[in-house]
Amino acid sequence: MKTFLSHESALAYWREHFPLDSDLGPATSVEGTERCASRATDVIGSVPEEFVKPGRPIDVLVFSEKERRRSKSVACHSWETRLPAEAFHHSRGVYVSSPEFVFLQMAQQLTFAQLVALGCELCGTYVLLPENVSHPGSLDEMPKRLAPLTSIARITSFLESTDRATGKVKAMRALKYMVEGSRSPMETMVYMLLCLSVMEGGYGLPKPEMNADIPLDLEALTIAQRQHCQGDLCWPYHKLDIEYHGEVHVGAAQMKSDVGRELGIEHMGWRVMTVTGPQVFNADRFETVAKEAASRIGKRLRTRVFDATPQRNRLRHELERWMFGT
C-alpha cells in the first residue's frame, strides 16, 4: 500500500523541501490500479513527520471513490481518470504529486487569479513559504530557487496528456496568463495587476519578459558598473522596464548599485519606471503606473477600466490573500 501526497500537502512539500535545489530527480509513473493508503493510521504512519503541518489534514490521492475515507487528519481526494506519465516523485517513502500535477489539482480549489499566481510561482525562482513556517521579515528576502520547478511547456504537455480531469479547462485558461522567470511574489503581483484582462481585474497590458537581459554598450557598461543588466518586467520592443524596489533596497550600497544599473539601462534608450510596495498596495497610486506604462507601449486604456472596479478589488483581495495570507 502506497501513500500519494496531493493538493496542498504536495504544494507545501515543493515549497518547503525543495526550495533551493535545481534537480528534482526523476519523476515516477504510477498505475491507477495501485492500492492507496487512505486510513488515518496508515497515512500518518507512512508520512515523515516533517511533511505533516500542525492543524492541517494531510492531502492524499486515491484511485477509486470506494477507497476514500473521512478523517479530520487526512483529506482524501479521488482520481479515477487515466494517470499521466510521471505524475509523481518518490521521496522518503511516499509519492508526491509532481509540480505539474499539483497545478492541476489546485485548479479545483483556487480562484482563477490565484491559480495564475501559483503557476507563476512554479515557473519562477521564489518560494512562498507556508504560514506556519518561520520566514524573514521582508517579502523580498524569501528563499530563492536555483531553477524553476517547472515550465509553461511542461505544464501544457502534462495537461494535454490528461483526460477529462476536473479543473483542466480552468488550468488551460490560466496558462495563457502565466509568465516564467518571476523572482518574487511582488514581481508576480505587479505583472498580474498590469496584464490580466480587464474582466479579470487587470489593465490588459501585453505580457512582459520577466527579468530579461538588456544589452548594454561600452559606455552603458561603465555607467552600470556591471557586465550585464536585467530588468524586472521588460517590454523590449518598446524599451520599457518596470523595476520593483522592495524593502531590501533601502541600504546605501544596494541603492547605489540599483541607480547605476538603471542609469545604464536608460543610457540605452529605455524608460525605467520604479514601483514600490506602497504604490502596489494602493489602487489609486498604482493606476498612475498602469497609465504611464500603457502610454509607453502604445496601449489605449478605455475609461471603463479605471478606478476601483469590482473586478479590480476582487483581484487585489485574492492575490493578497493567496500570496501574503492577509
Residue pairs with C-beta under 8 A, 6 or more apart in sequence:
1 35
1 36
1 37
1 42
2 30
2 34
2 35
2 36
2 37
2 94
2 95
3 36
3 37
3 42
3 43
3 46
3 47
3 60
3 93
3 94
3 95
4 30
4 34
4 36
4 37
4 60
4 61
4 62
4 88
4 94
4 95
4 96
4 97
5 13
5 47
5 51
5 58
5 59
5 60
5 61
5 94
5 95
5 96
5 97
6 59
6 60
6 61
6 77
6 79
6 97
6 101
6 102
6 105
7 59
7 75
7 77
7 97
7 102
7 105
7 106
7 109
8 56
8 59
8 106
8 109
9 51
9 53
9 56
9 58
9 59
9 60
10 59
10 96
10 97
10 101
10 102
10 105
11 102
11 106
11 118
12 51
12 53
12 130
13 51
13 91
13 96
14 96
14 99
14 102
14 122
14 149
15 127
15 128
15 129
15 130
16 129
16 130
16 133
17 50
17 51
17 91
18 24
18 145
18 149
19 127
19 143
19 145
20 143
20 144
20 145
20 146
21 145
21 146
22 145
22 146
22 147
24 89
24 99
24 149
25 89
26 89
27 85
27 86
27 87
27 88
27 89
27 98
28 86
28 87
28 88
28 89
28 90
28 95
29 83
29 85
29 86
29 87
30 83
30 87
30 88
30 95
31 83
32 63
32 79
32 80
32 82
32 83
33 63
34 63
35 67
36 60
36 61
36 62
36 63
36 67
37 43
37 46
37 60
38 60
38 62
38 67
38 68
38 69
38 74
38 76
39 69
39 71
39 74
40 69
40 71
40 73
40 74
43 58
43 60
43 73
43 74
44 52
44 58
44 73
44 74
46 93
46 94
47 58
47 94
48 92
48 93
48 94
51 58
51 92
51 94
52 58
53 130
53 132
54 132
55 132
57 71
57 72
57 73
57 74
57 75
58 73
58 74
58 75
59 75
59 77
60 74
60 75
60 76
60 77
61 76
61 77
61 78
61 79
61 97
62 68
62 76
62 77
62 78
62 79
63 78
63 79
63 80
63 83
64 78
64 80
65 78
65 80
67 76
67 78
68 76
68 78
69 76
70 76
77 105
79 165
81 162
81 163
81 164
81 165
82 162
82 163
84 101
84 158
84 161
84 162
85 161
86 98
87 97
87 98
87 100
87 101
87 158
88 95
88 96
88 97
88 98
88 101
89 95
89 96
89 98
90 96
97 105
98 150
98 158
99 122
99 149
99 150
99 155
100 150
100 154
100 155
100 158
100 159
101 158
102 122
103 115
103 118
103 119
103 122
103 150
103 155
103 158
103 171
104 158
104 159
104 162
104 165
104 167
104 168
104 171
105 167
106 115
106 118
106 167
107 115
107 166
107 167
107 168
107 170
107 171
107 174
108 166
108 167
110 118
110 322
111 318
111 322
112 170
112 173
112 174
112 200
113 192
113 196
113 200
113 201
113 314
113 315
113 318
113 319
113 322
114 318
114 319
114 321
114 322
115 170
115 171
115 174
116 174
116 177
116 178
116 192
116 196
117 185
117 188
117 189
117 192
117 319
117 322
117 323
118 322
119 152
119 155
119 174
119 175
119 178
120 178
120 179
120 180
120 182
120 188
120 191
120 192
121 127
121 128
121 182
121 185
121 188
122 148
122 149
122 150
122 155
123 148
123 149
123 150
123 151
123 152
123 155
123 178
123 179
123 180
123 181
123 182
124 145
124 148
124 180
124 181
124 182
124 183
124 187
124 188
124 210
125 144
125 145
125 146
125 147
125 148
125 181
125 182
125 183
126 142
126 143
126 144
126 145
126 182
126 183
126 184
126 185
127 142
127 143
127 144
127 145
128 142
128 185
128 323
129 135
129 142
129 143
131 325
135 142
136 142
138 246
138 247
138 248
139 184
139 185
139 186
139 246
139 247
139 324
140 184
140 186
140 246
140 247
140 248
140 249
141 247
141 248
142 184
142 185
144 183
148 180
148 181
151 180
152 175
152 178
152 180
155 171
155 175
156 172
156 175
159 168
159 171
159 172
159 175
162 168
177 192
177 195
177 196
177 197
177 200
179 188
179 191
179 207
179 208
179 210
180 210
181 209
181 210
181 211
181 212
182 188
182 191
182 210
182 211
183 210
183 211
183 232
184 244
184 246
185 323
185 324
186 244
186 246
186 277
186 280
187 210
187 211
187 232
187 233
187 244
188 323
189 280
189 319
189 323
190 232
190 233
190 242
190 244
190 275
190 280
191 208
191 210
191 233
192 202
192 315
192 319
193 201
193 202
193 203
193 280
193 286
193 290
193 315
193 316
193 319
194 202
194 203
194 205
194 233
194 242
194 289
194 290
194 293
195 202
195 203
195 204
195 205
195 206
195 207
195 208
196 202
196 203
196 204
196 315
197 204
198 204
198 302
198 304
198 305
198 311
199 311
200 311
200 315
201 309
201 311
201 312
201 313
201 314
201 315
201 316
202 312
202 315
203 290
203 294
203 301
203 305
204 299
204 301
204 305
205 290
205 293
205 294
205 297
205 299
206 235
206 297
206 299
208 233
208 234
208 235
208 242
209 233
209 234
209 235
209 236
210 232
210 233
210 234
211 230
211 231
211 232
211 234
212 230
212 231
212 234
212 236
213 228
213 229
213 230
214 228
214 229
214 230
214 231
214 234
214 236
214 241
214 265
214 268
214 270
215 268
216 224
216 228
216 229
216 264
216 265
216 267
216 268
217 267
217 268
219 267
220 264
220 265
220 267
220 268
221 227
221 264
223 260
223 263
223 264
223 267
224 260
224 261
224 263
224 264
224 265
225 257
225 260
225 264
226 260
226 261
226 264
229 261
229 264
229 265
231 241
231 242
231 243
231 265
231 270
231 272
232 241
232 242
232 243
232 244
233 241
233 242
233 243
233 244
234 240
234 241
234 242
235 241
235 296
235 297
238 296
238 297
238 298
239 268
239 269
239 270
239 271
240 270
240 271
240 273
240 293
240 296
240 297
241 262
241 265
241 270
241 271
241 272
241 273
242 272
242 273
242 274
242 275
242 289
242 293
243 258
243 262
243 272
243 273
243 274
243 275
244 275
244 276
244 280
245 258
245 274
245 275
245 276
246 276
246 277
247 277
248 254
249 255
249 258
262 272
262 274
265 272
266 272
271 296
273 289
273 292
273 293
275 286
275 289
278 285
279 285
279 286
279 289
280 286
281 320
283 308
283 312
283 313
283 316
287 306
287 307
290 301
291 301
293 299
294 300
294 301
320 326
